[in-house]
Amino acid sequence: MQVLATRDPLAHVKNVRDELADLVRHLRDDIGRIDEPKAQALFETSAEVLLGLQTAFSHCERGSEPGMRR
């Protein structure tokens, strides 16, 4: 994760959103590298949960949710 010197919350939101996207890619890539069905399910479920968080961070960035508008 990139360490930001800025105090701008939107810069930090973008940074975390990007890290979540990287982690989702990592989890999904690993699904193809493992054979254990339970582990594959865990990785896919984790990716889906992180996608939900990524969406929340995107909404914050865009101000598309009433509670997240500046």
mmCIF file of the N, C-alpha and C atoms, coordinates in Angstrom:
data_MODEL
# 
_entry.id   MODEL 
# 
loop_
_atom_site.group_PDB 
_atom_site.id 
_atom_site.type_symbol 
_atom_site.label_atom_id 
_atom_site.label_alt_id 
_atom_site.label_comp_id 
_atom_site.label_asym_id 
_atom_site.label_entity_id 
_atom_site.label_seq_id 
_atom_site.pdbx_PDB_ins_code 
_atom_site.Cartn_x 
_atom_site.Cartn_y 
_atom_site.Cartn_z 
_atom_site.occupancy 
_atom_site.B_iso_or_equiv 
_atom_site.pdbx_formal_charge 
_atom_site.auth_seq_id 
_atom_site.auth_comp_id 
_atom_site.auth_asym_id 
_atom_site.auth_atom_id 
_atom_site.pdbx_PDB_model_num 
ATOM 1   N N  . MET A 1 1  ? 0.835   -1.162  0.000   1.00 0.00 ? 1  MET A N  1 
ATOM 2   C CA . MET A 1 1  ? 0.000   0.000   0.000   1.00 0.00 ? 1  MET A CA 1 
ATOM 3   C C  . MET A 1 1  ? 0.882   1.228   0.000   1.00 0.00 ? 1  MET A C  1 
ATOM 4   N N  . GLN A 1 2  ? 0.506   2.157   -0.818  1.00 0.00 ? 2  GLN A N  1 
ATOM 5   C CA . GLN A 1 2  ? 1.261   3.402   -0.929  1.00 0.00 ? 2  GLN A CA 1 
ATOM 6   C C  . GLN A 1 2  ? 0.986   4.271   0.300   1.00 0.00 ? 2  GLN A C  1 
ATOM 7   N N  . VAL A 1 3  ? 2.024   4.828   0.899   1.00 0.00 ? 3  VAL A N  1 
ATOM 8   C CA . VAL A 1 3  ? 1.877   5.752   2.015   1.00 0.00 ? 3  VAL A CA 1 
ATOM 9   C C  . VAL A 1 3  ? 1.760   7.152   1.438   1.00 0.00 ? 3  VAL A C  1 
ATOM 10  N N  . LEU A 1 4  ? 0.665   7.826   1.774   1.00 0.00 ? 4  LEU A N  1 
ATOM 11  C CA . LEU A 1 4  ? 0.421   9.159   1.230   1.00 0.00 ? 4  LEU A CA 1 
ATOM 12  C C  . LEU A 1 4  ? 0.731   10.226  2.270   1.00 0.00 ? 4  LEU A C  1 
ATOM 13  N N  . ALA A 1 5  ? 1.370   11.294  1.847   1.00 0.00 ? 5  ALA A N  1 
ATOM 14  C CA . ALA A 1 5  ? 1.696   12.395  2.741   1.00 0.00 ? 5  ALA A CA 1 
ATOM 15  C C  . ALA A 1 5  ? 0.531   13.373  2.857   1.00 0.00 ? 5  ALA A C  1 
ATOM 16  N N  . THR A 1 6  ? -0.394  13.300  1.929   1.00 0.00 ? 6  THR A N  1 
ATOM 17  C CA . THR A 1 6  ? -1.496  14.245  1.907   1.00 0.00 ? 6  THR A CA 1 
ATOM 18  C C  . THR A 1 6  ? -2.520  13.942  3.002   1.00 0.00 ? 6  THR A C  1 
ATOM 19  N N  . ARG A 1 7  ? -3.248  14.968  3.385   1.00 0.00 ? 7  ARG A N  1 
ATOM 20  C CA . ARG A 1 7  ? -4.339  14.821  4.348   1.00 0.00 ? 7  ARG A CA 1 
ATOM 21  C C  . ARG A 1 7  ? -5.692  14.794  3.638   1.00 0.00 ? 7  ARG A C  1 
ATOM 22  N N  . ASP A 1 8  ? -5.655  14.797  2.314   1.00 0.00 ? 8  ASP A N  1 
ATOM 23  C CA . ASP A 1 8  ? -6.876  14.772  1.508   1.00 0.00 ? 8  ASP A CA 1 
ATOM 24  C C  . ASP A 1 8  ? -7.532  13.399  1.627   1.00 0.00 ? 8  ASP A C  1 
ATOM 25  N N  . PRO A 1 9  ? -8.725  13.332  2.198   1.00 0.00 ? 9  PRO A N  1 
ATOM 26  C CA . PRO A 1 9  ? -9.360  12.024  2.384   1.00 0.00 ? 9  PRO A CA 1 
ATOM 27  C C  . PRO A 1 9  ? -9.633  11.299  1.066   1.00 0.00 ? 9  PRO A C  1 
ATOM 28  N N  . LEU A 1 10 ? -9.946  12.025  0.005   1.00 0.00 ? 10 LEU A N  1 
ATOM 29  C CA . LEU A 1 10 ? -10.228 11.373  -1.270  1.00 0.00 ? 10 LEU A CA 1 
ATOM 30  C C  . LEU A 1 10 ? -8.995  10.693  -1.856  1.00 0.00 ? 10 LEU A C  1 
ATOM 31  N N  . ALA A 1 11 ? -7.831  11.234  -1.616  1.00 0.00 ? 11 ALA A N  1 
ATOM 32  C CA . ALA A 1 11 ? -6.595  10.584  -2.069  1.00 0.00 ? 11 ALA A CA 1 
ATOM 33  C C  . ALA A 1 11 ? -6.419  9.252   -1.342  1.00 0.00 ? 11 ALA A C  1 
ATOM 34  N N  . HIS A 1 12 ? -6.730  9.233   -0.064  1.00 0.00 ? 12 HIS A N  1 
ATOM 35  C CA . HIS A 1 12 ? -6.616  7.999   0.716   1.00 0.00 ? 12 HIS A CA 1 
ATOM 36  C C  . HIS A 1 12 ? -7.704  7.002   0.313   1.00 0.00 ? 12 HIS A C  1 
ATOM 37  N N  . VAL A 1 13 ? -8.896  7.499   0.015   1.00 0.00 ? 13 VAL A N  1 
ATOM 38  C CA . VAL A 1 13 ? -9.978  6.635   -0.456  1.00 0.00 ? 13 VAL A CA 1 
ATOM 39  C C  . VAL A 1 13 ? -9.550  5.946   -1.748  1.00 0.00 ? 13 VAL A C  1 
ATOM 40  N N  . LYS A 1 14 ? -8.998  6.705   -2.681  1.00 0.00 ? 14 LYS A N  1 
ATOM 41  C CA . LYS A 1 14 ? -8.550  6.136   -3.956  1.00 0.00 ? 14 LYS A CA 1 
ATOM 42  C C  . LYS A 1 14 ? -7.447  5.106   -3.725  1.00 0.00 ? 14 LYS A C  1 
ATOM 43  N N  . ASN A 1 15 ? -6.525  5.415   -2.836  1.00 0.00 ? 15 ASN A N  1 
ATOM 44  C CA . ASN A 1 15 ? -5.416  4.512   -2.538  1.00 0.00 ? 15 ASN A CA 1 
ATOM 45  C C  . ASN A 1 15 ? -5.946  3.165   -2.014  1.00 0.00 ? 15 ASN A C  1 
ATOM 46  N N  . VAL A 1 16 ? -6.868  3.208   -1.068  1.00 0.00 ? 16 VAL A N  1 
ATOM 47  C CA . VAL A 1 16 ? -7.420  1.973   -0.514  1.00 0.00 ? 16 VAL A CA 1 
ATOM 48  C C  . VAL A 1 16 ? -8.245  1.237   -1.567  1.00 0.00 ? 16 VAL A C  1 
ATOM 49  N N  . ARG A 1 17 ? -9.036  1.967   -2.352  1.00 0.00 ? 17 ARG A N  1 
ATOM 50  C CA . ARG A 1 17 ? -9.834  1.341   -3.409  1.00 0.00 ? 17 ARG A CA 1 
ATOM 51  C C  . ARG A 1 17 ? -8.940  0.590   -4.386  1.00 0.00 ? 17 ARG A C  1 
ATOM 52  N N  . ASP A 1 18 ? -7.837  1.201   -4.769  1.00 0.00 ? 18 ASP A N  1 
ATOM 53  C CA . ASP A 1 18 ? -6.891  0.548   -5.681  1.00 0.00 ? 18 ASP A CA 1 
ATOM 54  C C  . ASP A 1 18 ? -6.284  -0.705  -5.049  1.00 0.00 ? 18 ASP A C  1 
ATOM 55  N N  . GLU A 1 19 ? -5.965  -0.645  -3.768  1.00 0.00 ? 19 GLU A N  1 
ATOM 56  C CA . GLU A 1 19 ? -5.411  -1.811  -3.075  1.00 0.00 ? 19 GLU A CA 1 
ATOM 57  C C  . GLU A 1 19 ? -6.436  -2.941  -2.999  1.00 0.00 ? 19 GLU A C  1 
ATOM 58  N N  . LEU A 1 20 ? -7.693  -2.586  -2.775  1.00 0.00 ? 20 LEU A N  1 
ATOM 59  C CA . LEU A 1 20 ? -8.739  -3.607  -2.750  1.00 0.00 ? 20 LEU A CA 1 
ATOM 60  C C  . LEU A 1 20 ? -8.841  -4.293  -4.112  1.00 0.00 ? 20 LEU A C  1 
ATOM 61  N N  . ALA A 1 21 ? -8.767  -3.506  -5.183  1.00 0.00 ? 21 ALA A N  1 
ATOM 62  C CA . ALA A 1 21 ? -8.822  -4.077  -6.532  1.00 0.00 ? 21 ALA A CA 1 
ATOM 63  C C  . ALA A 1 21 ? -7.655  -5.038  -6.759  1.00 0.00 ? 21 ALA A C  1 
ATOM 64  N N  . ASP A 1 22 ? -6.472  -4.659  -6.297  1.00 0.00 ? 22 ASP A N  1 
ATOM 65  C CA . ASP A 1 22 ? -5.302  -5.539  -6.429  1.00 0.00 ? 22 ASP A CA 1 
ATOM 66  C C  . ASP A 1 22 ? -5.510  -6.842  -5.658  1.00 0.00 ? 22 ASP A C  1 
ATOM 67  N N  . LEU A 1 23 ? -6.060  -6.741  -4.468  1.00 0.00 ? 23 LEU A N  1 
ATOM 68  C CA . LEU A 1 23 ? -6.280  -7.933  -3.656  1.00 0.00 ? 23 LEU A CA 1 
ATOM 69  C C  . LEU A 1 23 ? -7.344  -8.845  -4.283  1.00 0.00 ? 23 LEU A C  1 
ATOM 70  N N  . VAL A 1 24 ? -8.383  -8.274  -4.863  1.00 0.00 ? 24 VAL A N  1 
ATOM 71  C CA . VAL A 1 24 ? -9.400  -9.068  -5.558  1.00 0.00 ? 24 VAL A CA 1 
ATOM 72  C C  . VAL A 1 24 ? -8.749  -9.830  -6.713  1.00 0.00 ? 24 VAL A C  1 
ATOM 73  N N  . ARG A 1 25 ? -7.916  -9.140  -7.497  1.00 0.00 ? 25 ARG A N  1 
ATOM 74  C CA . ARG A 1 25 ? -7.210  -9.816  -8.598  1.00 0.00 ? 25 ARG A CA 1 
ATOM 75  C C  . ARG A 1 25 ? -6.338  -10.948 -8.083  1.00 0.00 ? 25 ARG A C  1 
ATOM 76  N N  . HIS A 1 26 ? -5.633  -10.687 -6.988  1.00 0.00 ? 26 HIS A N  1 
ATOM 77  C CA . HIS A 1 26 ? -4.750  -11.702 -6.402  1.00 0.00 ? 26 HIS A CA 1 
ATOM 78  C C  . HIS A 1 26 ? -5.554  -12.933 -5.975  1.00 0.00 ? 26 HIS A C  1 
ATOM 79  N N  . LEU A 1 27 ? -6.648  -12.712 -5.269  1.00 0.00 ? 27 LEU A N  1 
ATOM 80  C CA . LEU A 1 27 ? -7.483  -13.832 -4.826  1.00 0.00 ? 27 LEU A CA 1 
ATOM 81  C C  . LEU A 1 27 ? -7.997  -14.634 -6.008  1.00 0.00 ? 27 LEU A C  1 
ATOM 82  N N  . ARG A 1 28 ? -8.483  -13.956 -7.020  1.00 0.00 ? 28 ARG A N  1 
ATOM 83  C CA . ARG A 1 28 ? -9.046  -14.664 -8.171  1.00 0.00 ? 28 ARG A CA 1 
ATOM 84  C C  . ARG A 1 28 ? -7.962  -15.386 -8.972  1.00 0.00 ? 28 ARG A C  1 
ATOM 85  N N  . ASP A 1 29 ? -6.789  -14.807 -9.055  1.00 0.00 ? 29 ASP A N  1 
ATOM 86  C CA . ASP A 1 29 ? -5.681  -15.502 -9.724  1.00 0.00 ? 29 ASP A CA 1 
ATOM 87  C C  . ASP A 1 29 ? -5.318  -16.776 -8.961  1.00 0.00 ? 29 ASP A C  1 
ATOM 88  N N  . ASP A 1 30 ? -5.309  -16.693 -7.638  1.00 0.00 ? 30 ASP A N  1 
ATOM 89  C CA . ASP A 1 30 ? -4.935  -17.856 -6.828  1.00 0.00 ? 30 ASP A CA 1 
ATOM 90  C C  . ASP A 1 30 ? -5.956  -18.982 -6.917  1.00 0.00 ? 30 ASP A C  1 
ATOM 91  N N  . ILE A 1 31 ? -7.207  -18.665 -7.199  1.00 0.00 ? 31 ILE A N  1 
ATOM 92  C CA . ILE A 1 31 ? -8.227  -19.709 -7.327  1.00 0.00 ? 31 ILE A CA 1 
ATOM 93  C C  . ILE A 1 31 ? -7.802  -20.718 -8.388  1.00 0.00 ? 31 ILE A C  1 
ATOM 94  N N  . GLY A 1 32 ? -7.209  -20.242 -9.462  1.00 0.00 ? 32 GLY A N  1 
ATOM 95  C CA . GLY A 1 32 ? -6.751  -21.134 -10.524 1.00 0.00 ? 32 GLY A CA 1 
ATOM 96  C C  . GLY A 1 32 ? -5.490  -21.901 -10.181 1.00 0.00 ? 32 GLY A C  1 
ATOM 97  N N  . ARG A 1 33 ? -4.847  -21.529 -9.091  1.00 0.00 ? 33 ARG A N  1 
ATOM 98  C CA . ARG A 1 33 ? -3.596  -22.179 -8.700  1.00 0.00 ? 33 ARG A CA 1 
ATOM 99  C C  . ARG A 1 33 ? -3.768  -23.217 -7.605  1.00 0.00 ? 33 ARG A C  1 
ATOM 100 N N  . ILE A 1 34 ? -4.967  -23.296 -7.055  1.00 0.00 ? 34 ILE A N  1 
ATOM 101 C CA . ILE A 1 34 ? -5.198  -24.262 -5.980  1.00 0.00 ? 34 ILE A CA 1 
ATOM 102 C C  . ILE A 1 34 ? -6.302  -25.231 -6.395  1.00 0.00 ? 34 ILE A C  1 
ATOM 103 N N  . ASP A 1 35 ? -6.229  -26.449 -5.861  1.00 0.00 ? 35 ASP A N  1 
ATOM 104 C CA . ASP A 1 35 ? -7.174  -27.486 -6.245  1.00 0.00 ? 35 ASP A CA 1 
ATOM 105 C C  . ASP A 1 35 ? -8.242  -27.754 -5.188  1.00 0.00 ? 35 ASP A C  1 
ATOM 106 N N  . GLU A 1 36 ? -8.053  -27.275 -3.994  1.00 0.00 ? 36 GLU A N  1 
ATOM 107 C CA . GLU A 1 36 ? -8.973  -27.541 -2.896  1.00 0.00 ? 36 GLU A CA 1 
ATOM 108 C C  . GLU A 1 36 ? -10.257 -26.719 -3.064  1.00 0.00 ? 36 GLU A C  1 
ATOM 109 N N  . PRO A 1 37 ? -11.411 -27.378 -3.262  1.00 0.00 ? 37 PRO A N  1 
ATOM 110 C CA . PRO A 1 37 ? -12.671 -26.653 -3.487  1.00 0.00 ? 37 PRO A CA 1 
ATOM 111 C C  . PRO A 1 37 ? -13.062 -25.700 -2.354  1.00 0.00 ? 37 PRO A C  1 
ATOM 112 N N  . LYS A 1 38 ? -12.796 -26.095 -1.110  1.00 0.00 ? 38 LYS A N  1 
ATOM 113 C CA . LYS A 1 38 ? -13.144 -25.209 0.011   1.00 0.00 ? 38 LYS A CA 1 
ATOM 114 C C  . LYS A 1 38 ? -12.288 -23.948 0.000   1.00 0.00 ? 38 LYS A C  1 
ATOM 115 N N  . ALA A 1 39 ? -11.031 -24.093 -0.324  1.00 0.00 ? 39 ALA A N  1 
ATOM 116 C CA . ALA A 1 39 ? -10.141 -22.932 -0.410  1.00 0.00 ? 39 ALA A CA 1 
ATOM 117 C C  . ALA A 1 39 ? -10.551 -22.043 -1.577  1.00 0.00 ? 39 ALA A C  1 
ATOM 118 N N  . GLN A 1 40 ? -10.911 -22.650 -2.695  1.00 0.00 ? 40 GLN A N  1 
ATOM 119 C CA . GLN A 1 40 ? -11.383 -21.871 -3.852  1.00 0.00 ? 40 GLN A CA 1 
ATOM 120 C C  . GLN A 1 40 ? -12.638 -21.078 -3.484  1.00 0.00 ? 40 GLN A C  1 
ATOM 121 N N  . ALA A 1 41 ? -13.557 -21.715 -2.769  1.00 0.00 ? 41 ALA A N  1 
ATOM 122 C CA . ALA A 1 41 ? -14.780 -21.030 -2.348  1.00 0.00 ? 41 ALA A CA 1 
ATOM 123 C C  . ALA A 1 41 ? -14.459 -19.878 -1.397  1.00 0.00 ? 41 ALA A C  1 
ATOM 124 N N  . LEU A 1 42 ? -13.525 -20.107 -0.493  1.00 0.00 ? 42 LEU A N  1 
ATOM 125 C CA . LEU A 1 42 ? -13.113 -19.056 0.442   1.00 0.00 ? 42 LEU A CA 1 
ATOM 126 C C  . LEU A 1 42 ? -12.529 -17.872 -0.312  1.00 0.00 ? 42 LEU A C  1 
ATOM 127 N N  . PHE A 1 43 ? -11.666 -18.143 -1.277  1.00 0.00 ? 43 PHE A N  1 
ATOM 128 C CA . PHE A 1 43 ? -11.039 -17.068 -2.037  1.00 0.00 ? 43 PHE A CA 1 
ATOM 129 C C  . PHE A 1 43 ? -12.074 -16.302 -2.866  1.00 0.00 ? 43 PHE A C  1 
ATOM 130 N N  . GLU A 1 44 ? -13.006 -17.027 -3.473  1.00 0.00 ? 44 GLU A N  1 
ATOM 131 C CA . GLU A 1 44 ? -14.028 -16.356 -4.280  1.00 0.00 ? 44 GLU A CA 1 
ATOM 132 C C  . GLU A 1 44 ? -14.965 -15.530 -3.402  1.00 0.00 ? 44 GLU A C  1 
ATOM 133 N N  . THR A 1 45 ? -15.359 -16.079 -2.264  1.00 0.00 ? 45 THR A N  1 
ATOM 134 C CA . THR A 1 45 ? -16.208 -15.326 -1.342  1.00 0.00 ? 45 THR A CA 1 
ATOM 135 C C  . THR A 1 45 ? -15.486 -14.081 -0.842  1.00 0.00 ? 45 THR A C  1 
ATOM 136 N N  . SER A 1 46 ? -14.222 -14.220 -0.523  1.00 0.00 ? 46 SER A N  1 
ATOM 137 C CA . SER A 1 46 ? -13.423 -13.076 -0.077  1.00 0.00 ? 46 SER A CA 1 
ATOM 138 C C  . SER A 1 46 ? -13.352 -12.006 -1.159  1.00 0.00 ? 46 SER A C  1 
ATOM 139 N N  . ALA A 1 47 ? -13.155 -12.431 -2.398  1.00 0.00 ? 47 ALA A N  1 
ATOM 140 C CA . ALA A 1 47 ? -13.100 -11.479 -3.512  1.00 0.00 ? 47 ALA A CA 1 
ATOM 141 C C  . ALA A 1 47 ? -14.420 -10.728 -3.642  1.00 0.00 ? 47 ALA A C  1 
ATOM 142 N N  . GLU A 1 48 ? -15.534 -11.435 -3.496  1.00 0.00 ? 48 GLU A N  1 
ATOM 143 C CA . GLU A 1 48 ? -16.847 -10.797 -3.606  1.00 0.00 ? 48 GLU A CA 1 
ATOM 144 C C  . GLU A 1 48 ? -17.071 -9.779  -2.484  1.00 0.00 ? 48 GLU A C  1 
ATOM 145 N N  . VAL A 1 49 ? -16.671 -10.121 -1.274  1.00 0.00 ? 49 VAL A N  1 
ATOM 146 C CA . VAL A 1 49 ? -16.808 -9.196  -0.144  1.00 0.00 ? 49 VAL A CA 1 
ATOM 147 C C  . VAL A 1 49 ? -15.961 -7.945  -0.393  1.00 0.00 ? 49 VAL A C  1 
ATOM 148 N N  . LEU A 1 50 ? -14.745 -8.147  -0.852  1.00 0.00 ? 50 LEU A N  1 
ATOM 149 C CA . LEU A 1 50 ? -13.859 -7.015  -1.120  1.00 0.00 ? 50 LEU A CA 1 
ATOM 150 C C  . LEU A 1 50 ? -14.384 -6.148  -2.260  1.00 0.00 ? 50 LEU A C  1 
ATOM 151 N N  . LEU A 1 51 ? -15.049 -6.762  -3.230  1.00 0.00 ? 51 LEU A N  1 
ATOM 152 C CA . LEU A 1 51 ? -15.677 -5.980  -4.304  1.00 0.00 ? 51 LEU A CA 1 
ATOM 153 C C  . LEU A 1 51 ? -16.762 -5.067  -3.746  1.00 0.00 ? 51 LEU A C  1 
ATOM 154 N N  . GLY A 1 52 ? -17.492 -5.555  -2.756  1.00 0.00 ? 52 GLY A N  1 
ATOM 155 C CA . GLY A 1 52 ? -18.488 -4.704  -2.102  1.00 0.00 ? 52 GLY A CA 1 
ATOM 156 C C  . GLY A 1 52 ? -17.845 -3.510  -1.422  1.00 0.00 ? 52 GLY A C  1 
ATOM 157 N N  . LEU A 1 53 ? -16.736 -3.744  -0.743  1.00 0.00 ? 53 LEU A N  1 
ATOM 158 C CA . LEU A 1 53 ? -15.996 -2.639  -0.117  1.00 0.00 ? 53 LEU A CA 1 
ATOM 159 C C  . LEU A 1 53 ? -15.441 -1.681  -1.169  1.00 0.00 ? 53 LEU A C  1 
ATOM 160 N N  . GLN A 1 54 ? -14.930 -2.247  -2.248  1.00 0.00 ? 54 GLN A N  1 
ATOM 161 C CA . GLN A 1 54 ? -14.399 -1.419  -3.330  1.00 0.00 ? 54 GLN A CA 1 
ATOM 162 C C  . GLN A 1 54 ? -15.500 -0.520  -3.890  1.00 0.00 ? 54 GLN A C  1 
ATOM 163 N N  . THR A 1 55 ? -16.694 -1.060  -4.044  1.00 0.00 ? 55 THR A N  1 
ATOM 164 C CA . THR A 1 55 ? -17.830 -0.275  -4.520  1.00 0.00 ? 55 THR A CA 1 
ATOM 165 C C  . THR A 1 55 ? -18.159 0.847   -3.544  1.00 0.00 ? 55 THR A C  1 
ATOM 166 N N  . ALA A 1 56 ? -18.138 0.558   -2.253  1.00 0.00 ? 56 ALA A N  1 
ATOM 167 C CA . ALA A 1 56 ? -18.404 1.590   -1.251  1.00 0.00 ? 56 ALA A CA 1 
ATOM 168 C C  . ALA A 1 56 ? -17.369 2.712   -1.334  1.00 0.00 ? 56 ALA A C  1 
ATOM 169 N N  . PHE A 1 57 ? -16.108 2.354   -1.518  1.00 0.00 ? 57 PHE A N  1 
ATOM 170 C CA . PHE A 1 57 ? -15.066 3.371   -1.650  1.00 0.00 ? 57 PHE A CA 1 
ATOM 171 C C  . PHE A 1 57 ? -15.264 4.182   -2.934  1.00 0.00 ? 57 PHE A C  1 
ATOM 172 N N  . SER A 1 58 ? -15.683 3.538   -4.002  1.00 0.00 ? 58 SER A N  1 
ATOM 173 C CA . SER A 1 58 ? -15.962 4.242   -5.260  1.00 0.00 ? 58 SER A CA 1 
ATOM 174 C C  . SER A 1 58 ? -17.118 5.219   -5.089  1.00 0.00 ? 58 SER A C  1 
ATOM 175 N N  . HIS A 1 59 ? -18.154 4.793   -4.382  1.00 0.00 ? 59 HIS A N  1 
ATOM 176 C CA . HIS A 1 59 ? -19.289 5.683   -4.139  1.00 0.00 ? 59 HIS A CA 1 
ATOM 177 C C  . HIS A 1 59 ? -18.854 6.895   -3.328  1.00 0.00 ? 59 HIS A C  1 
ATOM 178 N N  . CYS A 1 60 ? -17.998 6.676   -2.361  1.00 0.00 ? 60 CYS A N  1 
ATOM 179 C CA . CYS A 1 60 ? -17.475 7.785   -1.564  1.00 0.00 ? 60 CYS A CA 1 
ATOM 180 C C  . CYS A 1 60 ? -16.691 8.749   -2.443  1.00 0.00 ? 60 CYS A C  1 
ATOM 181 N N  . GLU A 1 61 ? -15.860 8.195   -3.296  1.00 0.00 ? 61 GLU A N  1 
ATOM 182 C CA . GLU A 1 61 ? -15.036 9.006   -4.198  1.00 0.00 ? 61 GLU A CA 1 
ATOM 183 C C  . GLU A 1 61 ? -15.904 9.889   -5.101  1.00 0.00 ? 61 GLU A C  1 
ATOM 184 N N  . ARG A 1 62 ? -16.969 9.296   -5.631  1.00 0.00 ? 62 ARG A N  1 
ATOM 185 C CA . ARG A 1 62 ? -17.847 10.018  -6.554  1.00 0.00 ? 62 ARG A CA 1 
ATOM 186 C C  . ARG A 1 62 ? -18.896 10.848  -5.828  1.00 0.00 ? 62 ARG A C  1 
ATOM 187 N N  . GLY A 1 63 ? -19.080 10.605  -4.548  1.00 0.00 ? 63 GLY A N  1 
ATOM 188 C CA . GLY A 1 63 ? -20.126 11.301  -3.810  1.00 0.00 ? 63 GLY A CA 1 
ATOM 189 C C  . GLY A 1 63 ? -21.508 10.861  -4.235  1.00 0.00 ? 63 GLY A C  1 
ATOM 190 N N  . SER A 1 64 ? -21.636 9.618   -4.692  1.00 0.00 ? 64 SER A N  1 
ATOM 191 C CA . SER A 1 64 ? -22.901 9.150   -5.234  1.00 0.00 ? 64 SER A CA 1 
ATOM 192 C C  . SER A 1 64 ? -23.892 8.676   -4.168  1.00 0.00 ? 64 SER A C  1 
ATOM 193 N N  . GLU A 1 65 ? -23.440 8.538   -2.939  1.00 0.00 ? 65 GLU A N  1 
ATOM 194 C CA . GLU A 1 65 ? -24.336 8.176   -1.841  1.00 0.00 ? 65 GLU A CA 1 
ATOM 195 C C  . GLU A 1 65 ? -24.598 9.420   -1.005  1.00 0.00 ? 65 GLU A C  1 
ATOM 196 N N  . PRO A 1 66 ? -25.853 9.667   -0.658  1.00 0.00 ? 66 PRO A N  1 
ATOM 197 C CA . PRO A 1 66 ? -26.179 10.892  0.098   1.00 0.00 ? 66 PRO A CA 1 
ATOM 198 C C  . PRO A 1 66 ? -25.342 11.091  1.363   1.00 0.00 ? 66 PRO A C  1 
ATOM 199 N N  . GLY A 1 67 ? -25.077 10.032  2.101   1.00 0.00 ? 67 GLY A N  1 
ATOM 200 C CA . GLY A 1 67 ? -24.311 10.148  3.342   1.00 0.00 ? 67 GLY A CA 1 
ATOM 201 C C  . GLY A 1 67 ? -22.828 10.390  3.126   1.00 0.00 ? 67 GLY A C  1 
ATOM 202 N N  . MET A 1 68 ? -22.368 10.279  1.881   1.00 0.00 ? 68 MET A N  1 
ATOM 203 C CA . MET A 1 68 ? -20.942 10.422  1.586   1.00 0.00 ? 68 MET A CA 1 
ATOM 204 C C  . MET A 1 68 ? -20.626 11.678  0.801   1.00 0.00 ? 68 MET A C  1 
ATOM 205 N N  . ARG A 1 69 ? -21.624 12.511  0.611   1.00 0.00 ? 69 ARG A N  1 
ATOM 206 C CA . ARG A 1 69 ? -21.374 13.747  -0.142  1.00 0.00 ? 69 ARG A CA 1 
ATOM 207 C C  . ARG A 1 69 ? -20.656 14.742  0.738   1.00 0.00 ? 69 ARG A C  1 
ATOM 208 N N  . ARG A 1 70 ? -19.832 15.553  0.115   1.00 0.00 ? 70 ARG A N  1 
ATOM 209 C CA . ARG A 1 70 ? -19.058 16.558  0.843   1.00 0.00 ? 70 ARG A CA 1 
ATOM 210 C C  . ARG A 1 70 ? -19.823 17.849  0.935   1.00 0.00 ? 70 ARG A C  1 
# 
